[in-house]
Amino acid sequence: MAEPTPRRNEPRLRPAPLIFEPAEAAADPEHFFDLESIEDPRALLARATELTQAFRAAADRAVEFQAIAAAQLADPRRFDRLTAADIADRAEWTEDYAKKMVEFGRDLMRGNSEGRTSADPV
């Protein structure tokens, strides 16, 4: 399971590095971060687990940035602010989810992420 998103005053855990693959390796659908070449099941499990945790951490962080952007776009002080429906349309969300993301983003910007166990606002 992914680590909970740390509060603002806690240091973030650094996941395993995601090493970018050369274009020719990425073009091969059977090639995925060189996992197919690992023969030892223990090593394969360890590396696949590292990648899983890294992708989860990256996804959680990206969701936080989405929420902050949504909150900024919905800010009533902006002359060009967007409605929840507009934000939902741009991000391919439902309007209800956009509203939750705006609130989550506002919480993050205020530093109020206490009590949240993941970056997902739902």
Disulfide bonds with the S-S distance in Angstrom:
none
